Amino acid sequence: MSKTYPETKNESTMAAEPAVAYAAQNTSHVPMEVPTNKDILATTMSVDAYFDELISLVHKDYANL
């Protein structure tokens, strides 16, 4: 009385990433608008203007003491 086992094929194994990951297309990509220098300069203030405003706020805070 011996047991019988099904024959298994001896296939070589290979470590690799699935090919699907390389072929997949990202369809949810939304193109991003890159601002130009003109747009950036229109919405920024100079360093001098920033510190002038900061100093005036500090003077107002100390005037209320």
C-alpha positions, 0 to 999 in steps of 0.5 A: 500500500503505497501512496501515489502523488501527482507528478510536478513539473520542475519549472525554474523560478524567476524573481521579477516585477510584473510586466503590468506595472510597466504597461499601465497608463495613469489616466487620472493625471491632471496637467499642472500650470507652471507660473511664469516669472511675470505671474510670480513677481505680480503676486510677491512683495519686495523685501524692503516692503515686507520689512517696512510693513513688519516694522509698522506693525511692531510700532503699532503693537508697542504704541498700544502698550 
